[in-house]
Amino acid sequence: MSNLTKSQEELADLLLNTKIEAKVIRRKQKEDGSYYLEESSKSTSPIDFSQDPGEFALKIHEVKIKTPLSPIYVNLRNLPEEVLTKIAQVLSEIKLENPQEYCTGIPNAALVIAQKFSSVSGIPFIDVFEKNGQNTHRKIVIKKENKPKPDTKLLVIDDVIAHGKSKLEALEAAKTVGFYVNMLVLIDRQQGGVEQVEAKGCKVYAALKLTDILNYYLKKNMISQKQYEKSMKYLSKSKR
C-alpha cells in the first residue's frame, strides 16, 4: 500500500511524466583528472533519473565538486499550469498547527508555487525575499521595503529541501526583520535539511518524502529496480 494520498499519487505521476525544458548541470573531467561543471538545457521531467555519467551535479557541487553525484534530480521550474495547480492542492492539504498571516516563496522556483498556493489556500501572498550576489556567493536576503509588524506570521514555501542552506538563510533573514516563520516544502530529499532548520526553532512541514515517491514509482513499475536502488543508496549516504 502506498504512503501517498490520492492527490499526492496524481502529483507524483505528473512529476515523472510531464516534459519540461530545464537546465541540467553535469560534472566533467579534464585530462589532468580535475573536474569542472557544465550547464546545458535538455528536455526532462520534473523528477528525472541520470542517464549521463556526469549527472547530476547539484548546488553542493559548486562548492564541493568531488561530492558524489545524485542519480535523481528534482527540478520544479518552468512547470505547466496543470502541475502547478496540483502542487498547490497537495500543499494546501497539509494541516498547519497555527493560522498564517502571509505566505511567500524562496526565489526563484518557489515564487510561482507560493502564488498558486495562495490562490488555493486563501493565505495572502507577499514578495519578501530576493537573491543577492552571484554563483557561490549568492545569498537570500529580505527586500528593503519589507518591514513587518513584530511577530507577523509568515509561511515560507519552497519546492525542495535537501541540506537546508537556502532555507536557513531565508529563516535568519526573515527573523531579523521581525517575521515569525514556519516553512512548507513540497519534497523532502531526506538529507538532513528538515532537522537543520528545525534545530533553529522553525517548524518545517513537508508534503512529500522523496523515498515515499520512489517506493510508489517502484511499486507501479514506473522506474527500474536499478534506478530505485541507486537513488535510495545515494539518499541514505548523503544525509548530514
C-alpha positions in Angstrom: 0.0 0.0 0.0 1.3 3.5 -0.9 2.1 6.0 1.8 0.8 8.7 -0.5 -2.7 10.2 -0.7 -4.6 10.1 -4.0 -3.7 13.7 -4.8 -0.1 13.0 -3.9 0.0 10.0 -6.2 -1.5 12.1 -9.0 1.2 14.7 -8.5 3.9 12.0 -8.4 2.6 10.7 -11.8 2.7 14.3 -13.2 6.3 14.9 -11.9 7.6 11.8 -13.7 5.5 12.0 -16.9 5.5 15.8 -17.7 8.1 17.1 -20.1 9.8 20.4 -19.4 12.8 22.2 -20.8 15.3 22.6 -17.9 18.9 23.4 -17.1 21.0 20.4 -16.1 24.5 20.6 -14.6 26.9 17.8 -15.4 30.3 17.1 -13.9 33.0 16.6 -16.4 36.7 15.5 -16.0 39.7 17.1 -17.7 42.7 15.2 -19.0 44.6 16.1 -15.9 42.0 14.5 -13.7 40.4 17.7 -12.4 36.7 18.3 -12.6 34.6 21.2 -13.9 30.8 21.8 -14.2 29.0 22.1 -17.5 25.5 23.5 -17.7 23.1 22.7 -20.6 19.4 22.6 -21.4 17.5 19.4 -22.1 14.0 18.0 -22.3 13.5 16.3 -19.0 10.9 15.6 -16.3 10.4 17.4 -13.0 11.7 14.2 -11.4 14.4 12.6 -13.6 17.0 9.9 -13.3 20.6 10.0 -14.5 21.5 8.8 -18.0 24.8 10.5 -18.5 27.8 9.5 -16.3 28.2 13.2 -15.3 24.6 13.5 -13.9 23.5 15.1 -11.7 25.5 17.9 -10.2 23.7 20.0 -7.6 24.3 23.2 -5.7 26.7 21.5 -3.3 29.0 20.6 -6.2 29.6 24.3 -6.8 31.5 24.3 -3.5 32.5 20.6 -3.2 32.9 19.4 -6.7 34.1 15.9 -5.7 30.9 15.2 -3.8 29.1 12.0 -5.2 26.7 12.9 -8.0 23.0 12.5 -7.4 21.3 9.7 -9.5 18.0 11.5 -9.1 17.1 15.1 -9.9 14.1 17.2 -8.8 13.6 20.4 -10.9 10.3 22.3 -10.3 10.9 25.2 -12.6 9.0 26.0 -15.8 6.1 23.9 -14.8 2.8 23.8 -16.8 -0.3 25.1 -15.2 -1.7 21.6 -14.5 1.3 20.6 -12.4 1.4 23.9 -10.5 -2.3 23.5 -9.6 -1.8 20.0 -8.4 1.3 21.1 -6.3 -0.9 23.9 -4.7 -3.6 21.3 -3.9 -1.1 18.9 -2.3 0.5 21.7 -0.2 -2.9 23.1 0.9 -3.9 19.7 2.2 -1.1 19.9 4.9 -2.6 20.7 8.3 -0.7 23.7 9.8 -0.6 23.9 13.6 -1.3 27.7 13.6 -3.0 30.2 11.3 -0.6 32.0 9.0 -1.0 35.7 8.1 1.0 35.6 4.9 2.9 33.2 2.7 5.9 33.8 0.4 8.3 31.8 -1.7 12.1 31.4 -1.7 13.3 32.6 -5.1 13.3 31.6 -7.8 11.4 28.3 -8.2 9.1 28.7 -5.3 7.7 32.1 -6.0 5.2 30.9 -8.6 4.4 27.9 -6.4 3.7 30.2 -3.4 1.5 32.4 -5.5 -0.5 29.4 -6.7 -0.7 28.1 -3.1 -2.0 31.4 -2.0 -4.9 31.3 -4.6 -5.9 27.8 -3.4 -5.4 28.3 0.4 -6.5 31.8 0.8 -3.4 32.8 2.7 -2.3 36.2 1.2 1.0 36.2 -0.8 3.7 38.8 -0.2 7.0 39.0 -2.1 9.6 39.0 0.7 13.0 37.7 -0.5 15.5 38.4 -3.2 18.8 36.8 -4.1 21.9 38.9 -3.6 25.3 38.1 -5.2 26.4 35.7 -7.9 27.2 31.9 -8.1 28.7 30.6 -4.9 28.3 34.0 -3.2 24.5 34.1 -3.7 22.5 34.7 -0.6 18.8 35.0 0.3 18.0 38.4 1.8 15.0 40.5 2.6 13.7 43.1 0.2 14.3 46.5 1.7 10.7 47.6 1.6 9.5 44.7 3.8 9.3 45.8 7.4 6.5 43.8 9.1 4.8 44.3 12.4 6.6 42.3 15.2 5.9 38.6 15.1 3.9 38.7 11.9 3.3 35.0 11.0 4.9 34.2 7.7 4.7 30.8 5.9 7.8 30.4 3.8 7.3 28.0 0.9 10.0 26.2 -1.2 10.0 23.4 -3.7 12.6 21.0 -2.3 14.7 20.7 0.8 18.0 18.8 0.8 20.7 20.1 3.2 18.8 23.3 4.2 21.3 26.0 3.4 19.0 28.4 1.5 16.2 27.7 4.0 18.4 28.7 6.9 19.4 31.9 5.0 15.7 32.8 4.5 14.8 31.9 8.1 17.6 34.1 9.5 16.8 37.0 7.2 13.1 36.9 8.0 13.6 36.6 11.7 16.0 39.6 11.7 13.3 41.9 10.5 10.6 40.6 12.8 8.7 37.8 11.0 7.7 34.6 12.9 8.4 31.9 10.4 7.1 28.4 9.6 8.2 26.6 6.5 6.3 24.5 4.0 8.2 22.4 1.4 6.8 20.2 -1.3 9.5 17.5 -1.3 11.9 16.5 1.4 15.0 14.8 0.0 15.7 13.5 3.5 19.3 14.7 3.5 19.1 16.4 6.9 17.7 19.8 5.9 14.5 19.5 7.9 16.5 18.7 11.0 18.9 21.5 10.4 16.1 24.1 10.1 14.0 22.8 13.0 17.1 22.9 15.2 16.9 26.7 14.7 13.4 26.8 16.1 11.4 26.8 12.8 8.7 24.2 12.2 9.0 22.6 8.8 6.0 20.9 7.1 7.0 18.6 4.2 4.2 17.4 1.9 6.2 14.5 0.4 9.2 12.5 1.2 11.4 11.5 -1.7 11.7 7.9 -0.5 7.9 7.6 -0.5 7.8 8.8 -4.1 10.5 6.3 -5.1 8.6 3.5 -3.3 5.4 4.5 -5.2 7.2 4.6 -8.6 8.8 1.1 -8.0 5.5 -0.4 -6.9 3.8 0.9 -10.1 6.8 -0.2 -12.3 7.4 3.3 -13.3 11.1 3.1 -12.6 13.6 0.2 -12.7 14.9 -1.7 -9.7 18.4 -0.3 -10.5 17.1 3.3 -10.6 15.4 2.7 -7.3 18.4 1.1 -5.5 20.9 3.8 -6.8 18.6 6.6 -5.6 17.9 5.0 -2.2 21.6 4.3 -1.6 22.6 7.8 -2.5 20.0 9.4 -0.2 21.0 7.2 2.7 24.7 8.1 2.3 24.3 11.8 1.7 22.3 12.7 4.8 24.1 15.1 7.0 
